[in-house]
Amino acid sequence: MRRPPIACHRAVPPITRTPSDFPWVPEHLVQAAAAKFFPTTCPHQRRHATNVPGPLEARRRAAKRGMALQANLDFAARMPLPLFSFGALFASRRSGEPKWNYEPPSLKTKEPPDLFNLPPLTAPTHPPPIYLDPLSHPSCDETEQPDTNLQIGHIHQVLPESVDCATAHAEACHAKFRALVDGTPPNVYDHSFLLTNYLVCCPHDSDAADAFCTLAFRYLVDTRWRQKYILALFGQASVRLPHVLGPQGPPFLRIVREQCSGSSLPSSSAIYRVYARLAEQLHQSPTPLSSTSNTEVQTATDISVDRDAGMRLLIHGLWNYNPSRLGYSGASLIGQDKGRLVADNQGSRTCNDSSLLMHMVSDRLSDSVLVRCLHNIWHDLDTNALRTPRYLVEIIYACVRSKSNIEMALNLLELIPRPMMRDWICAMSATGKEKHRVSQLGQRGPLYLSMWFRLLYQLDIRTNAMLDDQGSLCQFTFHRVVRAHFDHDHPPFTLVIALLHCLLGHESFAKAEASIQLYDYIESGRLFSASENHKNKTLDELLTELMYDLDKASLPNHGVLELLIPHLDDHKGFRRVSHLLEQLRKHKIKLSDTTFLTKYTTRVFEEISQDTDIARMGRNLAFFKLLLNSQAALGAASTILQARLKNAQARRSFNHILAGARYARIVPLAYRNLTADLPKHIQVELIHQFAYQYAMDRTRSIEQNWRSLRYLYMYLDIHELPIQPLFTKAIVSVCITRPLAENRFVSQKKAVWVCKLVAKVEGEIVARQLEQYFWAWRGDLILKAKKALVQLGVYDDARVSVMERLKLLDERPAEWRENATDLDALGHGRLGG
């Protein structure tokens, strides 16, 4: 049989159709159509582009199963078979298996969308729809506007590939911007130059623009551009800033906070302008974010970012850099037109008031307790109430009751401006019986004070302020507590608690192991739980126990003295430090490092040696000697300071000698303007001359001359200077000759001392002659007093000094006067007249 022509085959279409003849409906169109009839009723269960089981995932899977079933459906199996088939007679035999394979839409090869040429997200009125399938983007002619229920705010759902592309594009633009800025002469550096180059290099894509903004800000800061140019650039409305809730928002805010932390007051308005732009951008978000959780999925790689972190940084900047800071100006507008401002969310009204901006941002926080605390504090500050420090005490009580409140307390304290925190700390450290005072807080137990300083220490760690004493709140509070202890007699254990927490930031505990051991020691409360009378212990006792415990635990203990000694010296002087070191010496405590103590003693010695008051300098040098002895017992002996102390004492003693000689007017005319910087042999000659002049001076009393000569002798003896016969003659005249000539009794002790000195200088023979002459003269004086007493009818013992005071020994024999004259002329006199 002849086969039918090909035209017959073309005229009769086959009953079985191929799957490619059926139109493929894009998934986003199916989703948009289904959303109109099945709207989302649970906004908190929206999980876009995830495989988590839920209402949306079930609908998506059902739609895909329906489309797959439609593609595999064979209409020939459902149609009734005809009675007669020409195809069975004339057509060629076909195989039973189909000639095509099913390919799901995810395996189609299609070029990825061009992310660099997309318009920015802020240009359209509504954000673009979210597509579940990354490769099923519709064309321009078939795009339909989806319902607003499928929209999400400014949390950008970005594909993994687009994240890398946006980062690469931002880095490329940043390299171009850096090349333009680096290749320009310095004389054209100004605000307009930066703005022009920034707008030329800024990418159009929102994610790439945010990353480029962060890179550009960091680059300008690292290259030490002037701060006013940088802030003026990013304060312009034409410069796009990263969204606070975006992936680049918190890093950008951290960079701004780090670089502008030490800014002066004139630049505060420029910094505030940047923060205000960020707050307005957050306020003008078309759809408010849900506050049911602190994290939101921002990329397809499941990176979770803390939503509150960026808003806390923004509140901190608005509160710190506001030119008229809330609570100090009294011009805040809290509560005015707030509802109208919330309703106007299309950006038609600009938020210029700092209080309103902070309230708008704080309302976005997910922590309701933190929001309530902030509103209470702002309300009290706005009404000029002085109850704000009570919030700090309430925070401390809450943290003691439950340590889970510590994180919230740190988030709250981190937002408060540092000047305001210092004012509150000063109010708490002052004396008084109010509940928010530190003294009253300490009466509830060391645990409350320990929690207060723990919060301050962790707050300093967050702000990296431990290395800088000026910016550390823990150090500042420690200074206030020290002042309160010495000025207002606060209990000493409050000072020790503050000292322990400041010790955590000391360089001696830089190692993690030592810091952990000290932290465990503080948390255990071993120093205060060992005895119940810790409130009655003195500061020296508590410090001694603390340093002993640290030494026993093999921990460095020199940081205790390094932190406390400067305050002790400022309030009580170095004598109080010497007393503390003496207590440590008695308990045989050794220091782990003596470098600071050596530097401190050197500084104290320099201050003492420059004192012009001779008497005060002598007392200070005596106490400084005790300080050096205690320092040597603690393992910090210094031979250099010992030698310098000896020289300073010698200079001070000779200056005292010169001052006494000038007062007595016995200084020779050639030495009227002399100083203590004299050679030793000249000093010896002057001292002998002064001794002779004191012995010959009859206008001064015997006691005055004796004190002067004794000081001269001590100076020669201490410094091992030679003593000549002229000095011994003056001693004999003042100690023996003149008193006996004036009918005064001379003790045997003084006579023995004079004879030993004469024997040492002039020889033993002269000393024996002086001794015999002394006993003879004093015996005659006693006999005369006895006779005078008998003449008065009194037969008791005769006391020479008493009778001389009563003027009963005025008559003196002539031979005695001759002997006295011989003694004064010859120095020792002759025996037997």
LINTATA-V488506 format. One line per field, one symbol per residue. ss: DSSP state (H for helix, E for strand, - for the rest). phi: phi as a letter, one per 40 degrees, with the letter a starting at -180 (. if undefined). psi: psi as a letter, one per 30 degrees, with the letter a starting at -180 (. if undefined). A space follows every 50 residues. Layout:
BEGIN
ss=???
phi=???
psi=???
END
This chain:
BEGIN
ss=-----HHHHHH-------HHH-----HHHHHHHHHHH-----HHH----- ----HHHHHHHHHHHHHHHHH---HHHH-------HHHHH---------- ----HHH-------HHH----------------------HHH-----HHH -------E-HHHHHHHHHHHHHHHHHHHHHHH---HHH--HHHHHHHHHH H----HHHHHHHHHHHHHHHHH----HHHHHHHH--------------HH HHHHHHHHH-----HHHHHHHHHHHHHHHHHHH-----------EEE-E- ---EEEHHHHHHHHHHHHHH-----------------HHHHHH------- ---HHHHHHHHH-----HHHHHHHHHHHHHHH------HHHHHHHHHHHH H-HHHHHHHHHHHHH--HHHHHHHHHHHH--------HHHHHH--HHHHH HHHHHHHHHHHHH---------HHHHHHHHHHHHHHHH---HHHHHHHHH HHHH--HHH--HHHHHHHHHHHHH-HHHH----HHH--HHHHHHHHHHHH HH-----HHHHHHHHHHHHHHH-HHHHHHHHHHHHH--------HHHHHH HHHHHHHHH----HHHHHHHHHHHHHHHHHHHH-----HHHHHHHHHHHH HHHHHHHHHHHHHH----HHH--------HHHHHHHHHHHHHHHHH---- -HHHHHHHHHHHHHHHHH------HHHHHHHHHHHHHHHHH------HHH HHHHHHHHHHH--HHHHHHHHHHHHHHHHHHHHHHHHHHHH--------H HHHHH--------HHHHHHHHHHHHH-------
phi=.ccccccccccbcccccccccccccdcccccccccccbccbbccbcbcfb bcdadccccccccccccccccccbcccccccccbbccccbcccbcccccb bcbccccccaccccccbccccccccbccccccccbbcccccbcbcccccc cbcccccbcdcccccccccccccccccccccccbcccbcacccccccccc cccccccccccccccccccccccgccccccccccccccccbccccccccc cccccccccbcbccccccccccccccccccccccccbcccbcacbacbbc cfccbcccccccccccccccbcdbccgbcgbcbcgcfcccccccbcgcbc cbcccccccccccccccccccccccccccccccfcbccdccccccccccc caccccccccccccccccdccccccccccccibccccccccccchccccc cccccccccccccfbccbcccccccccccccccccccbfcdccccccccc ccccccccbcccccccccccccccgccbccaccccccccccccccccccc cccgbcbccccccccdcccccbgccccccccccccccfcbccabcccccc ccccccccccccccccccccccccccccccccccgbcbcccccccccccc ccccccccccccccfbccccbcbcbccbcccccccccccccccccccccb cccccccccccccccccccfccbbdccccccccccbccccccfbcbcccc cccccccccccbhcccccccccccccccccccccccccccccgbbcccbc ccccccfbbccbccccccccccccccgbgbcgg
psi=kkkllfeeeffjkkekllfffkkkkkeeeeeeeefefilkfiffgjjkhl gkkaeeeeeeeeeeeeeeeeegkjffffkkklekjfefefllkllfklgl kkjlffgkjkklljffgkllffeleklllkkekfghkllefgkkjllffg llbgjkjkleefeeeeeeeeeeeeeeeeeeefgklffgjaeeeeeeeeee fklfkeeeeeeeeeeeeeeeeeghlkeeeeeeeffkffkkkkkeglffee eeeeeeeefgeglleefeeeeeeeeeeeeeeeegkekkkkgflflkkflf ghkkkjefeeeeeeeeeeeegkeikkfffgglhkfkgeeeeefigggfkk jfkeeeeeeeefffkfjeeeeeeeeeeeeeeeghkggeffeeeeeeeeee ekfffeeeeeeefffkkeeeeeeeeeeeflllglfgleeeeffflfeeee eefeeeeeeeeeghgffjfefkeeeeeeeeeeeeefeghlkffeeeeeee effeglffhfkeeeeeeeeeeeefhefffelfhfffkleeeeeeeeeeee eeghkkfffeeeeeeeeeeeeflfeeeeeeeeeeeeghkkkfkgeeeeee eeeeeeeefgkfjeeeeeeeeeeeeeeeeeeefgghkjfeeeeeeeeeee eeeeeeeeeeeeefhgklefgeglafilleeeeeeeeeeeeeeeefjffl leeeeeeeeeeeeeeeeeghlkklfeeeeeeeeefeeeeefghkkkleee eeeeeeeeeeefleeeeeeeeeeeeeeeeeeeeeeeeeeeffgkgakkje eeeefghfhekklefeeeeeeeeeefeflkkg.
END
